[in-house]
Amino acid sequence: MSNLESIMSFASDIASQAGDLIVSLRAQNRLRHDYKQGIELVTDADIAADKLIADAIRLKFPNHQILAEESNPNMDAIVHDDTPLWVIDPIDGTVNYAHHHQMVAISIAYVVKGKIQVAVVYNPFLSEMFSAIRKQGAWLNDQPIRCSQTKDLNRAIFATGFPYDKSTQLPQLITRLQSMLEQCADVRRLGSAALDICWVALGRLDAYYETVSPWDCAAGWLIAKESGAKCGYFIQPNDSITHELHSENLLICTPALFEPIKTILQKAQL
Ligand code: LIP
């Protein structure tokens, strides 16, 4: 087994363990809800899953870096050198999780020198384990996956999302959404960026755009890229960004629609 294959096996194992944990905690029906900055929901299950994953990584790889939504969300402290980095969202789709929806995922990415090498996104409520190894492919439950081949905007189904704090961006977000709906078939709001992106990789969606945090999208980025989808931005980041963890103005979609959707979203700028 190659090093990256053993890394993926390890990541899948801890994602599965975290999945069992969050399913069990929700079934007990006594989740504690808190709100970061008074607006962003976090439950005690988010904290527990984050700890389970981070502890397992520290035990096996004590010298690796960890960027984790709940225990270490400081992107500025990350060094994109030879030191491997783990990027963790212990529960992506926290609001869905707290409302007993099924669109919930554990997202784990393994990064070296700013390039994502291994990715795992696990939905324990649908028993769907998405995974990828750089330049080796993407899989759902160990079966290879490919993105859609949709070429007509008016046949495209896209996903997007909205930030917790909508106070400043709502007019711009609605303008973009209206422009997309005027030219595409329909929209889906799954509530988990990681699963939005994996559904593009699987062909269940044709496109996804949003601004999120690195832990929401890092693993999905590699899974979508290895499925043949185009991963990029509708507003290009500045040249100083050389790593693959930039998470603003993401556009991930079937290749034929990338430029047409990029044009729609750029023209919809207020
Ligand atoms: C969520 C993202 C989703 C976004 C939500 C939230 P969380 O992540 O997956 O796409 O629209 O605002 O950021 O908070 O559930 O980890």
Residues whose N, C-alpha, C, O or C-beta is under 5 A from the ligand:
A	BS01	LIP	I91 D92 G93 T94 V95 G161 F162 P163 Y164 G191 S192 A193 A194 D216
